[in-house]
Amino acid sequence: MQILGYLLLAGLALVLQTVLLPPFFPGGIKPDLVLLLTIWIGLRESPWRGGLLVYGLGWVYDAYAGTFPGLHGFVLLTVFLTVCGMATRLNTESLPLIWCLVGGGTLLQAALTVFAIEFFAETSRFWAVVLNCLPAQMLLNLLFAYLLHNSGRRCRQLADQLPPGLLPRRHES
Amino acid sequence: MWEWWKKNRSLLFGLALILAALLTYSLGLKDDGRTGWVEGLALRTGGPVLGVAAGARYSVAGIWDAVIPGGSSLDLDAESRRLRAEMAGIEELKRENDRLRRLLGFVEEHPRRSVAARVIAEDASSWFRTIEIDRGYEDGVTEGLSVVDAAGLVGRVVRSTAHAAQVLLITDASSAVAVLVQDERIRGVCRGQGGTLALDFALVQDAIQVGDGVITSGLGGVFPKGLVVGYVRSVHREQFGLFQTVEVEPAVDFAHLEEVLVLLKETP
Protein backbone atom coordinates (compact mmCIF):
# COMPACT_ATOMS: atom_id res chain seq x y z
CA MET A 1 0.00 0.00 0.00
CA GLN A 2 2.83 2.36 0.93
CA ILE A 3 4.61 1.48 -2.33
CA LEU A 4 1.46 2.39 -4.25
CA GLY A 5 1.45 5.73 -2.45
CA TYR A 6 5.06 6.39 -3.48
CA LEU A 7 4.24 5.45 -7.10
CA LEU A 8 1.24 7.79 -7.15
CA LEU A 9 3.41 10.60 -5.77
CA ALA A 10 6.04 9.86 -8.43
CA GLY A 11 3.36 9.98 -11.15
CA LEU A 12 2.08 13.30 -9.81
CA ALA A 13 5.64 14.66 -9.67
CA LEU A 14 6.21 13.67 -13.31
CA VAL A 15 2.94 15.28 -14.51
CA LEU A 16 3.86 18.47 -12.64
CA GLN A 17 7.42 18.52 -14.01
CA THR A 18 6.54 17.72 -17.62
CA VAL A 19 3.22 19.52 -18.17
CA LEU A 20 1.98 21.82 -15.44
CA LEU A 21 5.07 23.57 -14.06
CA PRO A 22 7.14 24.35 -17.23
CA PRO A 23 5.02 27.39 -18.30
CA PHE A 24 5.85 29.08 -14.98
CA PHE A 25 9.62 28.54 -15.25
CA PRO A 26 11.29 29.89 -18.41
CA GLY A 27 14.53 28.48 -19.75
CA GLY A 28 13.57 24.83 -19.31
CA ILE A 29 14.47 24.84 -15.61
CA LYS A 30 11.95 23.30 -13.23
CA PRO A 31 12.00 21.94 -9.66
CA ASP A 32 13.10 18.31 -9.45
CA LEU A 33 10.24 16.84 -7.43
CA VAL A 34 11.39 13.27 -8.19
CA LEU A 35 14.70 14.06 -6.46
CA LEU A 36 12.81 15.47 -3.45
CA LEU A 37 10.70 12.29 -3.38
CA THR A 38 13.88 10.17 -3.52
CA ILE A 39 15.34 12.05 -0.53
CA TRP A 40 12.06 11.64 1.35
CA ILE A 41 12.01 7.89 0.62
CA GLY A 42 15.65 7.75 1.77
CA LEU A 43 14.60 9.14 5.17
CA ARG A 44 11.79 6.61 5.60
CA GLU A 45 12.61 3.32 3.88
CA SER A 46 15.08 0.48 4.34
CA PRO A 47 17.99 0.28 1.84
CA TRP A 48 16.70 -2.84 0.08
CA ARG A 49 13.02 -1.98 -0.29
CA GLY A 50 13.64 1.71 -0.94
CA GLY A 51 16.63 0.97 -3.18
CA LEU A 52 14.60 -1.25 -5.50
CA LEU A 53 11.74 1.26 -5.54
CA VAL A 54 14.01 4.22 -6.33
CA TYR A 55 15.92 2.29 -9.00
CA GLY A 56 12.62 1.41 -10.72
CA LEU A 57 11.50 5.01 -10.34
CA GLY A 58 14.75 6.12 -12.01
CA TRP A 59 13.97 3.96 -15.05
CA VAL A 60 10.50 5.49 -15.34
CA TYR A 61 12.07 8.96 -14.96
CA ASP A 62 14.41 8.10 -17.85
CA ALA A 63 11.42 7.69 -20.15
CA TYR A 64 10.56 11.37 -19.61
CA ALA A 65 13.98 12.92 -19.00
CA GLY A 66 16.81 12.77 -21.52
CA THR A 67 17.66 9.90 -23.83
CA PHE A 68 19.95 7.73 -21.68
CA PRO A 69 18.21 4.61 -20.31
CA GLY A 70 19.40 3.68 -16.83
CA LEU A 71 20.99 7.07 -16.12
CA HIS A 72 18.49 8.23 -13.51
CA GLY A 73 18.29 4.72 -12.07
CA PHE A 74 22.01 5.01 -11.24
CA VAL A 75 21.83 8.66 -10.10
CA LEU A 76 18.72 8.36 -7.91
CA LEU A 77 19.91 5.07 -6.38
CA THR A 78 23.20 6.69 -5.37
CA VAL A 79 21.40 9.72 -3.87
CA PHE A 80 18.97 7.40 -2.06
CA LEU A 81 21.70 5.19 -0.57
CA THR A 82 23.68 8.26 0.55
CA VAL A 83 20.61 9.71 2.31
CA CYS A 84 19.72 6.28 3.69
CA GLY A 85 23.20 5.92 5.20
CA MET A 86 22.77 9.20 7.08
CA ALA A 87 19.06 9.00 7.92
CA THR A 88 19.42 7.26 11.30
CA ARG A 89 21.68 10.03 12.58
CA LEU A 90 19.44 12.93 11.50
CA ASN A 91 16.45 14.75 12.93
CA THR A 92 14.21 14.57 9.88
CA GLU A 93 11.77 17.17 11.26
CA SER A 94 14.33 19.96 11.09
CA LEU A 95 13.93 22.29 8.08
CA PRO A 96 17.60 23.42 7.89
CA LEU A 97 18.61 19.77 7.79
CA ILE A 98 16.11 19.05 5.00
CA TRP A 99 17.59 22.02 3.13
CA CYS A 100 21.09 20.60 3.59
CA LEU A 101 19.93 17.23 2.27
CA VAL A 102 18.16 18.80 -0.73
CA GLY A 103 21.12 21.07 -1.50
CA GLY A 104 23.60 18.20 -1.18
CA GLY A 105 21.27 15.91 -3.16
CA THR A 106 21.02 18.47 -6.01
CA LEU A 107 24.81 18.84 -6.16
CA LEU A 108 25.34 15.07 -6.02
CA GLN A 109 22.72 14.51 -8.73
CA ALA A 110 24.36 17.11 -10.99
CA ALA A 111 27.86 15.70 -10.40
CA LEU A 112 26.77 12.09 -11.03
CA THR A 113 24.82 13.03 -14.17
CA VAL A 114 27.82 14.92 -15.59
CA PHE A 115 30.15 12.02 -14.68
CA ALA A 116 27.86 9.40 -16.25
CA ILE A 117 27.33 11.38 -19.45
CA GLU A 118 30.78 12.89 -20.02
CA PHE A 119 32.60 9.60 -19.31
CA PHE A 120 30.25 7.09 -20.91
CA ALA A 121 28.25 8.88 -23.63
CA GLU A 122 29.33 10.92 -26.64
CA THR A 123 28.06 14.30 -25.55
CA SER A 124 30.12 17.43 -25.72
CA ARG A 125 29.94 20.30 -23.22
CA PHE A 126 27.11 18.73 -21.22
CA TRP A 127 28.83 19.98 -18.07
CA ALA A 128 28.38 23.57 -19.30
CA VAL A 129 24.60 23.10 -19.61
CA VAL A 130 24.43 21.65 -16.09
CA LEU A 131 26.66 24.37 -14.65
CA ASN A 132 24.49 27.01 -16.29
CA CYS A 133 21.27 25.60 -14.83
CA LEU A 134 22.61 24.53 -11.42
CA PRO A 135 22.09 27.76 -9.35
CA ALA A 136 18.47 28.15 -10.50
CA GLN A 137 17.85 24.41 -10.06
CA MET A 138 19.24 24.54 -6.51
CA LEU A 139 17.05 27.54 -5.59
CA LEU A 140 13.92 25.93 -7.00
CA ASN A 141 14.58 22.62 -5.24
CA LEU A 142 15.14 24.40 -1.92
CA LEU A 143 12.01 26.51 -2.37
CA PHE A 144 9.86 23.48 -3.16
CA ALA A 145 11.41 21.52 -0.28
CA TYR A 146 10.38 24.38 2.02
CA LEU A 147 6.85 24.51 0.58
CA LEU A 148 6.36 20.73 0.80
CA HIS A 149 7.85 20.55 4.32
CA ASN A 150 5.55 23.34 5.51
CA SER A 151 2.46 21.84 3.85
CA GLY A 152 3.26 18.45 5.41
CA ARG A 153 3.56 20.05 8.86
CA ARG A 154 0.27 21.95 8.40
CA CYS A 155 -1.49 18.74 7.33
CA ARG A 156 -0.18 16.91 10.40
CA GLN A 157 -1.33 19.79 12.65
CA LEU A 158 -4.79 19.70 11.07
CA ALA A 159 -4.95 15.93 11.47
CA ASP A 160 -4.03 16.27 15.15
CA GLN A 161 -6.88 18.77 15.70
CA LEU A 162 -9.49 16.34 14.37
CA PRO A 163 -11.61 14.50 16.97
CA PRO A 164 -10.03 11.19 18.08
CA GLY A 165 -11.21 8.15 16.14
CA LEU A 166 -11.89 10.08 12.91
CA LEU A 167 -8.58 9.06 11.40
CA PRO A 168 -7.05 5.56 11.60
CA ARG A 169 -4.58 5.35 14.49
CA ARG A 170 -0.91 5.49 13.51
CA HIS A 171 1.15 2.52 14.63
CA GLU A 172 4.08 3.57 16.78
CA SER A 173 7.26 1.68 16.09
CA MET B 1 38.02 -10.44 8.96
CA TRP B 2 34.50 -11.54 9.94
CA GLU B 3 34.19 -8.53 12.22
CA TRP B 4 35.28 -6.19 9.43
CA TRP B 5 32.76 -7.80 7.05
CA LYS B 6 29.96 -7.48 9.59
CA LYS B 7 30.82 -3.83 10.20
CA ASN B 8 31.06 -2.80 6.53
CA ARG B 9 28.48 -5.18 5.03
CA SER B 10 25.86 -2.49 4.30
CA LEU B 11 28.39 -0.14 2.74
CA LEU B 12 29.76 -2.88 0.48
CA PHE B 13 26.26 -3.94 -0.60
CA GLY B 14 25.44 -0.32 -1.36
CA LEU B 15 28.58 0.11 -3.46
CA ALA B 16 27.88 -3.16 -5.30
CA LEU B 17 24.34 -1.96 -6.11
CA ILE B 18 25.62 1.40 -7.39
CA LEU B 19 28.27 -0.34 -9.50
CA ALA B 20 25.65 -2.70 -10.95
CA ALA B 21 23.39 0.27 -11.80
CA LEU B 22 26.32 2.07 -13.50
CA LEU B 23 27.17 -1.07 -15.47
CA THR B 24 23.55 -1.47 -16.60
CA TYR B 25 23.50 2.16 -17.72
CA SER B 26 26.79 1.76 -19.56
CA LEU B 27 25.58 -1.37 -21.39
CA GLY B 28 22.29 0.36 -22.25
CA LEU B 29 24.17 3.05 -24.18
CA LYS B 30 25.00 0.55 -26.92
CA ASP B 31 21.42 0.53 -28.15
CA ASP B 32 20.22 0.01 -31.71
CA GLY B 33 18.24 3.25 -31.83
CA ARG B 34 15.01 1.53 -30.85
CA THR B 35 12.76 2.24 -27.90
CA GLY B 36 13.51 -0.02 -24.92
CA TRP B 37 10.65 -1.93 -23.30
CA VAL B 38 10.83 -0.04 -19.98
CA GLU B 39 10.68 3.39 -21.65
CA GLY B 40 8.03 2.09 -24.06
CA LEU B 41 5.89 0.86 -21.17
CA ALA B 42 6.33 4.13 -19.26
CA LEU B 43 5.47 6.23 -22.34
CA ARG B 44 2.46 4.03 -23.21
CA THR B 45 1.13 4.23 -19.66
CA GLY B 46 1.87 7.90 -19.07
CA GLY B 47 1.03 9.20 -22.58
CA PRO B 48 -2.77 9.43 -22.13
CA VAL B 49 -2.40 11.05 -18.68
CA LEU B 50 0.03 13.64 -20.06
CA GLY B 51 -2.29 14.23 -23.05
CA VAL B 52 -5.21 15.03 -20.75
CA ALA B 53 -3.04 17.22 -18.49
CA ALA B 54 -1.64 19.08 -21.53
CA GLY B 55 -5.15 19.67 -22.94
CA ALA B 56 -6.24 21.11 -19.59
CA ARG B 57 -3.11 23.28 -19.38
CA TYR B 58 -3.58 24.78 -22.86
CA SER B 59 -7.28 25.50 -22.22
CA VAL B 60 -6.67 27.09 -18.83
CA ALA B 61 -3.74 29.14 -20.15
CA GLY B 62 -5.82 30.48 -23.07
CA ILE B 63 -8.79 31.39 -20.89
CA TRP B 64 -6.56 32.89 -18.16
CA ASP B 65 -4.80 35.14 -20.71
CA ALA B 66 -8.08 36.51 -21.99
CA VAL B 67 -10.08 36.77 -18.75
CA ILE B 68 -7.35 38.45 -16.71
CA PRO B 69 -5.37 40.69 -19.06
CA GLY B 70 -2.56 41.94 -16.85
CA GLY B 71 -4.63 41.18 -13.75
CA SER B 72 -6.69 44.39 -14.19
CA SER B 73 -10.13 42.86 -14.64
CA LEU B 74 -10.59 41.10 -11.34
CA ASP B 75 -13.74 43.11 -10.56
CA LEU B 76 -15.72 42.03 -13.64
CA ASP B 77 -19.20 40.77 -12.92
CA ALA B 78 -20.12 37.12 -13.50
CA GLU B 79 -21.83 37.62 -16.87
CA SER B 80 -18.98 39.58 -18.37
CA ARG B 81 -16.52 36.97 -17.08
CA ARG B 82 -18.57 34.20 -18.72
CA LEU B 83 -18.58 36.10 -22.04
CA ARG B 84 -14.87 36.73 -21.77
CA ALA B 85 -14.27 33.03 -21.14
CA GLU B 86 -16.33 32.20 -24.24
CA MET B 87 -14.37 34.73 -26.28
CA ALA B 88 -11.16 33.27 -24.88
CA GLY B 89 -12.23 29.85 -26.16
CA ILE B 90 -12.85 31.35 -29.63
CA GLU B 91 -9.54 33.26 -29.47
CA GLU B 92 -7.74 30.04 -28.53
CA LEU B 93 -9.31 28.25 -31.53
CA LYS B 94 -8.28 31.17 -33.77
CA ARG B 95 -4.69 31.02 -32.53
CA GLU B 96 -4.59 27.24 -33.04
CA ASN B 97 -6.02 27.77 -36.54
CA ASP B 98 -3.27 30.32 -37.30
CA ARG B 99 -0.55 27.96 -36.10
CA LEU B 100 -1.96 25.08 -38.13
CA ARG B 101 -2.25 27.38 -41.16
CA ARG B 102 1.45 28.24 -40.82
CA LEU B 103 2.26 24.53 -40.59
CA LEU B 104 0.17 23.97 -43.72
CA GLY B 105 2.20 26.69 -45.43
CA PHE B 106 5.35 24.78 -44.52
CA VAL B 107 3.88 21.59 -46.02
CA GLU B 108 3.09 23.45 -49.25
CA GLU B 109 6.63 24.86 -49.41
CA HIS B 110 8.22 21.48 -48.65
CA PRO B 111 6.10 18.87 -50.42
CA ARG B 112 6.84 15.82 -48.23
CA ARG B 113 4.65 13.32 -46.46
CA SER B 114 4.15 14.57 -42.93
CA VAL B 115 1.90 14.22 -39.94
CA ALA B 116 0.91 17.01 -37.52
CA ALA B 117 1.35 16.31 -33.81
CA ARG B 118 0.55 18.09 -30.59
CA VAL B 119 3.21 18.66 -27.93
CA ILE B 120 1.91 17.02 -24.74
CA ALA B 121 4.90 17.29 -22.39
CA GLU B 122 8.36 18.75 -21.93
CA ASP B 123 11.43 17.06 -20.52
CA ALA B 124 11.08 16.25 -16.81
CA SER B 125 14.67 17.28 -16.09
CA SER B 126 16.30 20.70 -16.35
CA TRP B 127 19.48 19.27 -17.90
CA PHE B 128 17.92 17.79 -21.05
CA ARG B 129 15.79 19.16 -23.89
CA THR B 130 13.15 16.74 -25.19
CA ILE B 131 9.39 16.89 -25.79
CA GLU B 132 6.63 14.27 -26.00
CA ILE B 133 4.18 14.33 -28.92
CA ASP B 134 0.81 12.62 -29.25
CA ARG B 135 1.67 10.57 -32.37
CA GLY B 136 3.39 7.20 -32.47
CA TYR B 137 4.29 4.37 -34.81
CA GLU B 138 0.60 3.70 -35.57
CA ASP B 139 0.64 7.11 -37.30
CA GLY B 140 3.93 6.35 -39.06
CA VAL B 141 6.10 8.18 -36.51
CA THR B 142 9.20 6.05 -35.97
CA GLU B 143 12.66 6.64 -34.48
CA GLY B 144 14.98 8.88 -36.51
CA LEU B 145 12.33 10.99 -38.28
CA SER B 146 12.81 14.77 -38.46
CA VAL B 147 10.43 17.08 -36.63
CA VAL B 148 9.80 20.68 -37.75
CA ASP B 149 7.48 23.59 -37.16
CA ALA B 150 6.66 26.53 -39.40
CA ALA B 151 9.81 28.40 -38.28
CA GLY B 152 12.30 25.57 -38.83
CA LEU B 153 13.92 22.43 -37.46
CA VAL B 154 12.74 21.20 -34.04
CA GLY B 155 14.60 17.89 -33.63
CA ARG B 156 14.27 14.17 -34.31
CA VAL B 157 12.22 11.31 -32.92
CA VAL B 158 14.25 9.15 -30.52
CA ARG B 159 11.56 6.95 -28.94
CA SER B 160 8.25 5.84 -30.33
CA THR B 161 5.29 3.90 -28.98
CA ALA B 162 1.87 3.24 -30.53
CA HIS B 163 0.38 6.66 -29.76
CA ALA B 164 3.21 8.79 -28.36
CA ALA B 165 6.80 9.62 -29.23
CA GLN B 166 9.75 11.45 -27.70
CA VAL B 167 11.59 14.09 -29.72
CA LEU B 168 15.19 15.13 -29.00
CA LEU B 169 15.35 18.90 -29.55
CA ILE B 170 18.28 20.40 -31.47
CA THR B 171 19.13 22.44 -28.34
CA ASP B 172 19.90 19.29 -26.27
CA ALA B 173 23.60 18.78 -25.52
CA SER B 174 23.54 15.32 -27.14
CA SER B 175 22.11 16.67 -30.41
CA ALA B 176 24.30 17.38 -33.45
CA VAL B 177 23.04 18.63 -36.83
CA ALA B 178 25.12 18.86 -40.01
CA VAL B 179 24.55 22.41 -41.28
CA LEU B 180 25.42 25.00 -43.94
CA VAL B 181 25.75 28.74 -43.41
CA GLN B 182 23.27 29.71 -46.11
CA ASP B 183 24.95 32.60 -47.97
CA GLU B 184 28.60 31.54 -47.70
CA ARG B 185 27.87 27.78 -48.06
CA ILE B 186 30.21 27.02 -45.15
CA ARG B 187 29.76 23.56 -43.63
CA GLY B 188 29.74 22.82 -39.92
CA VAL B 189 28.00 20.94 -37.13
CA CYS B 190 25.48 22.63 -34.82
CA ARG B 191 25.50 21.23 -31.27
CA GLY B 192 22.92 22.01 -28.62
CA GLN B 193 23.86 24.09 -25.60
CA GLY B 194 20.60 24.05 -23.68
CA GLY B 195 19.09 27.27 -25.04
CA THR B 196 21.26 28.11 -28.05
CA LEU B 197 23.46 26.20 -30.52
CA ALA B 198 27.21 26.20 -31.11
CA LEU B 199 28.46 25.97 -34.70
CA ASP B 200 31.52 23.71 -34.59
CA PHE B 201 34.24 23.24 -37.21
CA ALA B 202 33.88 26.69 -38.81
CA LEU B 203 37.41 27.64 -39.91
CA VAL B 204 38.79 30.96 -38.65
CA GLN B 205 39.11 32.33 -42.20
CA ASP B 206 35.44 31.62 -43.02
CA ALA B 207 33.53 34.89 -43.38
CA ILE B 208 30.58 34.18 -41.10
CA GLN B 209 28.59 37.23 -39.97
CA VAL B 210 25.99 37.92 -37.33
CA GLY B 211 22.50 37.38 -38.75
CA ASP B 212 23.53 34.77 -41.35
CA GLY B 213 20.99 32.00 -41.83
CA VAL B 214 21.96 28.41 -40.93
CA ILE B 215 20.23 25.50 -42.68
CA THR B 216 20.56 21.71 -42.62
CA SER B 217 23.13 20.41 -45.11
CA GLY B 218 21.57 16.97 -45.53
CA LEU B 219 24.92 15.28 -44.77
CA GLY B 220 24.68 12.23 -42.56
CA GLY B 221 21.19 11.45 -43.83
CA VAL B 222 19.44 12.26 -40.54
CA PHE B 223 17.81 15.56 -41.52
CA PRO B 224 16.67 16.53 -45.04
CA LYS B 225 18.59 19.36 -46.71
CA GLY B 226 17.38 22.96 -46.57
CA LEU B 227 15.51 23.13 -43.24
CA VAL B 228 16.10 26.37 -41.32
CA VAL B 229 18.07 25.71 -38.11
CA GLY B 230 18.66 29.27 -36.87
CA TYR B 231 20.57 32.50 -37.29
CA VAL B 232 24.12 33.42 -36.27
CA ARG B 233 23.99 35.40 -33.02
CA SER B 234 27.65 35.99 -32.28
CA VAL B 235 31.07 35.25 -33.81
CA HIS B 236 34.38 35.19 -31.92
CA ARG B 237 37.70 34.80 -33.71
CA GLU B 238 40.84 34.15 -31.67
CA GLN B 239 44.17 35.33 -33.05
CA PHE B 240 45.66 31.86 -32.77
CA GLY B 241 43.38 28.94 -33.42
CA LEU B 242 42.01 26.83 -36.22
CA PHE B 243 38.28 27.37 -35.62
CA GLN B 244 36.09 30.32 -34.69
CA THR B 245 33.42 30.27 -31.98
CA VAL B 246 30.00 30.80 -33.51
CA GLU B 247 26.78 30.94 -31.51
CA VAL B 248 23.51 30.26 -33.33
CA GLU B 249 20.05 31.33 -32.15
CA PRO B 250 17.49 28.61 -33.01
CA ALA B 251 14.77 29.67 -35.45
CA VAL B 252 12.12 27.84 -33.44
CA ASP B 253 10.69 29.33 -30.23
CA PHE B 254 10.97 26.20 -28.06
CA ALA B 255 9.29 27.87 -25.07
CA HIS B 256 6.01 28.18 -26.96
CA LEU B 257 5.97 25.03 -29.05
CA GLU B 258 2.45 23.55 -29.24
CA GLU B 259 2.13 21.81 -32.61
CA VAL B 260 4.82 20.25 -34.79
CA LEU B 261 5.11 18.36 -38.06
CA VAL B 262 6.85 14.98 -38.28
CA LEU B 263 8.38 14.45 -41.74
CA LEU B 264 7.56 10.85 -42.66
CA LYS B 265 9.69 8.48 -44.70
CA GLU B 266 9.15 8.70 -48.43
CA THR B 267 7.66 5.47 -49.72
CA PRO B 268 9.63 4.04 -52.67
Contacts between the chains, C-beta under 8 A, distances in Angstrom:
chain1	res1	chain2	res2	distance
A	11	B	46	7.5
A	11	B	49	7.4
A	14	B	46	6.8
A	14	B	124	5.8
A	15	B	49	6.4
A	15	B	50	6.7
A	15	B	53	5.2
A	17	B	124	4.4
A	17	B	125	7.9
A	18	B	50	6.2
A	18	B	121	3.8
A	18	B	122	5.6
A	18	B	123	7.2
A	18	B	124	5.0
A	18	B	132	7.2
A	19	B	50	5.8
A	19	B	53	4.3
A	19	B	54	5.3
A	19	B	57	5.7
A	19	B	120	7.2
A	19	B	121	5.2
A	19	B	122	7.5
A	20	B	53	6.4
A	20	B	57	6.1
A	22	B	122	4.7
A	23	B	57	7.1
A	23	B	61	6.5
A	26	B	255	6.2
A	27	B	195	6.5
A	28	B	122	7.3
A	28	B	123	7.2
A	28	B	126	6.1
A	28	B	129	6.2
A	28	B	194	6.9
A	28	B	195	7.3
A	28	B	254	7.8
A	29	B	126	4.4
A	30	B	124	7.9
A	30	B	126	5.9
A	32	B	125	7.0
A	32	B	126	7.1
A	34	B	124	7.0
A	47	B	10	6.7
A	47	B	13	7.4
A	47	B	14	6.6
A	51	B	17	6.1
A	55	B	17	7.9
A	55	B	21	6.4
A	59	B	38	4.9
A	59	B	39	7.9
A	59	B	42	7.5
A	60	B	38	7.6
A	60	B	42	4.8
A	61	B	124	6.4
A	61	B	125	7.8
A	62	B	38	7.6
A	62	B	39	6.4
A	62	B	42	7.9
A	63	B	38	7.1
A	63	B	39	4.1
A	63	B	42	3.5
A	63	B	43	5.4
A	63	B	46	7.3
A	63	B	159	7.6
A	63	B	166	7.7
A	64	B	42	7.2
A	64	B	43	8.0
A	64	B	46	7.1
A	64	B	121	6.9
A	64	B	123	7.0
A	64	B	124	4.2
A	64	B	132	7.3
A	65	B	123	5.6
A	65	B	124	4.1
A	65	B	125	3.7
A	65	B	127	7.9
A	65	B	128	5.8
A	65	B	130	7.7
A	66	B	123	6.9
A	66	B	125	6.1
A	66	B	127	7.0
A	66	B	128	3.8
A	66	B	130	6.8
A	66	B	172	8.0
A	66	B	174	7.9
A	67	B	128	7.3
A	67	B	130	6.7
A	67	B	158	5.1
A	67	B	159	7.6
A	67	B	166	7.5
A	67	B	168	5.7
A	67	B	172	7.7
A	67	B	174	6.3
A	68	B	25	7.0
A	68	B	28	7.5
A	68	B	29	6.8
A	69	B	25	7.4
A	69	B	28	4.4
A	69	B	31	7.2
A	69	B	36	5.2
A	69	B	38	6.9
A	69	B	39	6.1
A	70	B	21	7.0
A	70	B	24	5.0
A	70	B	25	3.5
A	70	B	28	4.4
A	71	B	25	5.6
A	72	B	125	7.9
A	73	B	21	5.4
A	73	B	24	7.1
A	73	B	25	6.8
A	74	B	18	7.1
A	74	B	21	4.1
A	74	B	22	5.2
A	74	B	24	7.6
A	74	B	25	4.9
A	77	B	17	6.4
A	77	B	18	6.2
A	77	B	21	5.1
A	78	B	18	5.2
A	78	B	21	7.6
A	81	B	14	4.6
A	81	B	17	6.9
A	81	B	18	6.7
A	84	B	14	8.0
A	85	B	10	7.6
A	85	B	11	7.6
A	85	B	14	7.1
A	110	B	127	7.8
A	113	B	127	6.1
A	116	B	22	7.2
A	116	B	25	6.3
A	117	B	173	8.0
A	117	B	174	7.8
A	120	B	25	7.1
A	120	B	26	5.2
A	120	B	29	6.0
A	121	B	29	5.8
A	121	B	174	6.9
A	122	B	174	7.7
A	123	B	173	5.2
A	123	B	174	4.4
A	124	B	173	7.2
A	124	B	191	6.0
A	125	B	173	6.2
A	125	B	191	7.2
A	125	B	193	6.6
A	125	B	198	7.4
A	126	B	127	7.6
A	126	B	173	4.3
A	126	B	174	7.4
A	128	B	173	7.9
A	128	B	193	6.8
A	128	B	194	7.9
A	129	B	127	6.2
A	129	B	173	4.9
A	129	B	193	6.4
A	129	B	194	4.2
A	130	B	127	5.4
A	132	B	194	6.1
A	133	B	126	4.8
A	133	B	127	6.5
A	133	B	194	7.0
A	136	B	126	7.7
A	137	B	126	5.1
